[in-house]
Amino acid sequence: MQYKYLSNKDRKRMNFQKKVLRNINRTMRWTFTVMALIIVFAFGTVAFYSIVDGKNEGCAMEDSSFDSRKQDTDFLVNKDKELEKTLECEQSISDAEHEREDAVNKSEMADFSQWNKTCPPELIIVNGNNAIPEGYNVDIKVCRGKEIGILAAEKLEEMIQCAAKEGIVLWISSGYRSVKYQGKLFDRQVQREMAKGNSQDKAEKLAQTVVARPGRSEHNTGLAVDFNGVRDDFYKTKEYKWLMDHAAEFGFIERYQEKWADKTGVVYEPWHFRYVGVGYAEKIKESNLCLESYVEKNLM
């Protein structure tokens, strides 16, 4: 449509406006086209991966279930291997059978059955002649990846942290063991001794110097800890020296010295420490007596 009576100025303004509108329309059409392509591409990508994931979902679920079962199995296998290694290390300490047999034959362990029924829980005495009382329960807490009796766990963690500040690295090789699992370990050790030609009776006596009978191991109480890989030269390390100097401050005592074998029925185990409570640990350390002798002379 022509506007005959418009001035040149108005006509130019109108033409400019039409040009602007055409450019705007062209830009909007291109914009909508590009947006539409992007949206289509996005939906196409999502649909593609949904189809692929759908095909693999069944296998993924099965694999996940398998992995879960595998992890459980691996945990039990690793636990067996770990304790197997511990037992081998313990056995290497006294390969001379007569030394181990003498430790049992010369044993003069007292009867603590009545004491164990009424004593403070941290002072229970468990050894070859004294089993944990019937119905004895252990409350467990995980400390540094290991199960430890809740009575000892807090002080154990505190001790490890304190040692670390002084450049001493302590790690837990073994903590709590159930009575059932202890039975498995003991039976395994008996078979090893019998394989050497020993009788059943002798094999059991020898086995119990390395692995306590079920219900007769301090590990069954959750109060005992084996440190740093159960090494026969642990007594030469700075970690052992630190424990001897400071363990009592946190309620722990060295449990099995060689000179106490006739009282404890266990050969020298420098890696094995036992929680007895802060107050008692200091007194037992000062007495230079094993736990059995201290209780018998001072508390019974």
C-alpha positions as CSV (number, residue, x, y, z in Angstrom):
1,M,0.0,0.0,0.0
2,Q,1.3,3.4,-1.0
3,Y,0.8,6.5,1.1
4,K,0.6,9.3,-1.5
5,Y,0.4,12.1,0.9
6,L,3.3,11.1,3.2
7,S,6.3,13.4,3.3
8,N,9.7,12.0,2.3
9,K,10.7,12.1,5.9
10,D,7.8,10.0,7.1
11,R,8.2,7.6,4.1
12,K,11.8,7.0,5.0
13,R,10.9,6.4,8.7
14,M,8.2,3.8,7.6
15,N,10.6,2.0,5.3
16,F,13.2,1.8,8.0
17,Q,10.6,0.3,10.4
18,K,9.6,-2.3,7.8
19,K,13.2,-3.3,7.3
20,V,13.7,-3.7,11.0
21,L,10.6,-5.8,11.4
22,R,11.8,-8.1,8.5
23,N,15.1,-8.5,10.2
24,I,13.5,-9.3,13.5
25,N,11.2,-11.9,11.9
26,R,14.2,-13.5,10.1
27,T,16.2,-13.7,13.3
28,M,13.4,-15.2,15.3
29,R,12.8,-17.8,12.6
30,W,16.5,-18.9,12.7
31,T,16.5,-18.8,16.5
32,F,13.4,-21.1,16.7
33,T,14.9,-23.4,14.1
34,V,18.2,-23.8,16.0
35,M,16.5,-24.3,19.3
36,A,14.2,-26.9,17.8
37,L,17.3,-28.8,16.4
38,I,19.0,-28.6,19.8
39,I,15.9,-30.0,21.6
40,V,15.5,-32.8,19.1
41,F,19.2,-33.7,19.4
42,A,19.0,-33.7,23.2
43,F,15.9,-35.9,23.3
44,G,17.5,-38.2,20.8
45,T,20.6,-38.6,22.9
46,V,18.6,-39.3,26.1
47,A,16.5,-41.8,24.3
48,F,19.5,-43.6,22.9
49,Y,21.3,-44.0,26.3
50,S,18.0,-45.0,27.9
51,I,17.7,-47.9,25.5
52,V,21.3,-48.9,26.0
53,D,21.0,-48.7,29.8
54,G,17.8,-50.7,29.7
55,K,19.5,-53.6,27.9
56,N,22.3,-53.7,30.5
57,E,20.2,-53.1,33.6
58,G,19.6,-56.8,34.2
59,C,23.3,-57.6,33.9
60,A,24.2,-54.7,36.1
61,M,21.8,-55.7,38.9
62,E,23.1,-59.3,38.7
63,D,26.7,-58.1,38.7
64,S,26.0,-55.8,41.7
65,S,24.5,-58.7,43.6
66,F,27.5,-60.9,42.7
67,D,29.9,-58.2,43.8
68,S,28.2,-57.9,47.1
69,R,28.4,-61.6,47.7
70,K,32.0,-61.6,46.5
71,Q,32.9,-58.8,48.9
72,D,31.4,-60.8,51.8
73,T,33.3,-63.9,50.8
74,D,36.5,-62.0,50.3
75,F,36.1,-60.5,53.8
76,L,35.9,-63.9,55.4
77,V,38.7,-65.3,53.3
78,N,40.9,-62.4,54.1
79,K,40.1,-62.7,57.8
80,D,41.1,-66.4,57.6
81,K,44.3,-65.5,55.8
82,E,45.1,-62.8,58.3
83,L,44.7,-65.0,61.3
84,E,46.5,-67.8,59.5
85,K,49.5,-65.5,59.1
86,T,49.3,-64.5,62.7
87,L,49.3,-68.1,63.8
88,E,52.3,-68.9,61.7
89,C,54.2,-66.0,63.2
90,E,53.2,-67.1,66.7
91,Q,54.4,-70.6,66.0
92,S,57.7,-69.5,64.7
93,I,58.5,-67.9,68.0
94,S,59.1,-71.3,69.6
95,D,59.7,-74.0,67.0
96,A,61.6,-76.1,69.6
97,E,58.7,-78.3,70.8
98,H,60.3,-79.0,74.2
99,E,60.3,-75.3,75.1
100,R,56.6,-75.1,74.4
101,E,55.8,-78.3,76.1
102,D,57.8,-77.3,79.2
103,A,55.7,-74.1,79.4
104,V,52.6,-76.2,79.8
105,N,54.1,-79.0,82.0
106,K,55.6,-76.4,84.4
107,S,52.4,-74.4,84.6
108,E,51.2,-73.5,88.0
109,M,48.1,-71.5,87.1
110,A,45.7,-70.9,89.9
111,D,41.9,-71.4,89.8
112,F,40.2,-68.1,89.1
113,S,36.7,-69.4,88.3
114,Q,35.2,-67.8,91.3
115,W,37.1,-64.6,90.8
116,N,35.9,-64.3,87.2
117,K,32.2,-64.4,88.4
118,T,32.5,-61.3,90.6
119,C,35.6,-59.3,89.5
120,P,35.6,-56.0,87.6
121,P,35.1,-56.9,83.9
122,E,38.5,-55.6,82.9
123,L,40.2,-57.9,85.4
124,I,38.8,-61.2,84.2
125,I,41.5,-63.8,84.0
126,V,41.4,-66.2,81.0
127,N,44.1,-68.8,80.4
128,G,44.6,-72.5,79.7
129,N,43.0,-73.4,83.1
130,N,40.4,-70.7,83.3
131,A,37.7,-70.3,80.7
132,I,35.4,-67.3,80.4
133,P,32.3,-67.7,82.5
134,E,29.2,-69.2,81.0
135,G,27.0,-66.5,79.5
136,Y,29.9,-64.0,79.2
137,N,29.0,-61.4,76.6
138,V,31.4,-59.0,74.9
139,D,30.2,-55.6,73.6
140,I,32.2,-54.9,70.4
141,K,33.3,-51.7,68.8
142,V,35.4,-51.3,65.7
143,C,38.7,-49.6,66.2
144,R,41.1,-49.1,63.3
145,G,39.2,-51.7,61.3
146,K,39.4,-54.3,64.0
147,E,36.8,-55.5,66.5
148,I,37.7,-54.6,70.0
149,G,35.8,-54.9,73.3
150,I,34.1,-51.6,74.1
151,L,35.8,-51.5,77.5
152,A,39.2,-51.2,75.8
153,A,38.4,-49.5,72.5
154,E,38.4,-45.9,73.6
155,K,41.7,-46.1,75.5
156,L,43.2,-48.1,72.6
157,E,42.4,-45.4,70.1
158,E,43.7,-42.7,72.4
159,M,47.0,-44.6,72.9
160,I,47.5,-45.1,69.1
161,Q,46.9,-41.5,68.5
162,C,49.2,-40.4,71.3
163,A,51.9,-42.7,69.9
164,A,51.5,-41.3,66.4
165,K,52.2,-37.8,67.7
166,E,55.6,-39.1,68.8
167,G,56.3,-40.7,65.5
168,I,55.4,-44.2,66.8
169,V,53.2,-46.2,64.4
170,L,51.0,-48.8,66.2
171,W,48.5,-50.9,64.3
172,I,46.2,-53.8,65.3
173,S,47.0,-57.2,64.0
174,S,44.3,-59.0,66.0
175,G,41.6,-58.0,68.5
176,Y,38.4,-59.7,69.4
177,R,37.8,-63.3,68.3
178,S,34.6,-65.2,68.9
179,V,34.7,-68.5,70.9
180,K,33.5,-70.3,67.8
181,Y,36.2,-68.9,65.7
182,Q,38.8,-69.7,68.4
183,G,37.7,-73.3,68.2
184,K,38.4,-73.4,64.5
185,L,41.9,-72.0,65.0
186,F,42.7,-74.4,67.8
187,D,41.5,-77.4,65.8
188,R,43.6,-76.3,62.9
189,Q,46.7,-76.0,65.1
190,V,46.1,-79.5,66.7
191,Q,46.0,-81.0,63.2
192,R,49.4,-79.3,62.4
193,E,50.9,-80.8,65.6
194,M,49.5,-84.3,64.8
195,A,50.9,-84.1,61.3
196,K,54.4,-83.9,63.0
197,G,53.7,-87.3,64.5
198,N,52.5,-86.2,67.9
199,S,49.6,-88.0,69.7
200,Q,46.3,-86.3,70.1
201,D,46.9,-85.5,73.7
202,K,50.4,-84.1,73.1
203,A,49.2,-82.2,70.0
204,E,46.6,-80.5,72.1
205,K,49.1,-79.5,74.7
206,L,51.5,-78.1,72.1
207,A,48.7,-76.4,70.2
208,Q,47.5,-74.5,73.3
209,T,50.9,-72.8,73.7
210,V,50.3,-71.2,70.3
211,V,46.5,-71.0,70.1
212,A,44.4,-71.0,73.2
213,R,41.5,-73.4,73.5
214,P,38.1,-71.9,72.7
215,G,36.9,-69.8,75.6
216,R,40.4,-69.7,77.1
217,S,41.9,-67.0,74.9
218,E,42.1,-63.4,76.0
219,H,41.1,-62.5,72.5
220,N,37.7,-64.0,73.4
221,T,37.2,-61.2,76.0
222,G,37.8,-58.4,73.6
223,L,40.4,-56.9,76.0
224,A,43.5,-58.2,74.2
225,V,45.4,-56.7,71.3
226,D,48.2,-58.0,69.1
227,F,50.3,-55.2,67.6
228,N,52.3,-54.7,64.4
229,G,52.2,-58.0,62.6
230,V,53.0,-60.4,65.5
231,R,56.8,-60.3,64.8
232,D,59.2,-62.3,66.9
233,D,61.6,-59.4,66.9
234,F,59.0,-56.9,68.0
235,Y,60.7,-56.5,71.4
236,K,63.6,-54.9,69.5
237,T,61.5,-52.1,68.0
238,K,60.9,-48.5,69.1
239,E,57.2,-49.3,69.1
240,Y,57.7,-52.0,71.7
241,K,59.8,-49.7,73.8
242,W,57.2,-47.0,73.6
243,L,54.5,-49.4,74.7
244,M,56.5,-50.6,77.7
245,D,57.0,-47.0,78.7
246,H,53.5,-45.7,78.1
247,A,50.9,-48.5,77.7
248,A,50.1,-48.5,81.4
249,E,49.1,-44.8,81.1
250,F,46.2,-46.0,78.9
251,G,45.3,-49.1,80.9
252,F,47.3,-51.7,79.0
253,I,49.9,-54.2,80.3
254,E,52.3,-56.6,78.5
255,R,50.7,-59.9,79.1
256,Y,53.2,-62.7,78.4
257,Q,56.8,-62.3,79.4
258,E,59.1,-65.4,79.3
259,K,59.6,-65.4,83.0
260,W,55.9,-65.7,83.6
261,A,55.3,-68.8,81.4
262,D,54.8,-71.1,84.5
263,K,52.0,-68.8,85.7
264,T,50.4,-67.9,82.3
265,G,51.0,-71.1,80.4
266,V,51.9,-69.0,77.4
267,V,55.4,-68.5,75.9
268,Y,56.9,-65.0,75.3
269,E,54.6,-62.8,73.2
270,P,56.0,-59.3,73.2
271,W,53.2,-58.1,70.8
272,H,50.3,-59.1,73.0
273,F,49.0,-56.4,75.3
274,R,45.9,-56.6,77.6
275,Y,43.6,-53.9,78.8
276,V,43.1,-53.9,82.6
277,G,42.1,-50.3,83.3
278,V,44.3,-47.3,83.9
279,G,44.5,-47.6,87.7
280,Y,45.3,-51.3,87.8
281,A,47.7,-51.2,84.8
282,E,50.1,-48.8,86.7
283,K,50.0,-51.0,89.8
284,I,50.5,-54.3,87.9
285,K,53.4,-52.7,86.0
286,E,55.1,-51.5,89.2
287,S,54.6,-54.9,90.8
288,N,56.6,-56.7,88.0
289,L,54.1,-59.5,88.3
290,C,51.9,-61.1,85.7
291,L,48.2,-60.5,85.9
292,E,47.5,-63.9,87.5
293,S,50.1,-63.4,90.3
294,Y,49.0,-59.8,90.9
295,V,45.4,-60.7,91.4
296,E,46.2,-63.8,93.5
297,K,48.5,-61.9,95.8
298,N,46.6,-58.5,96.1
299,L,43.0,-58.9,95.2
300,M,41.8,-62.4,96.0
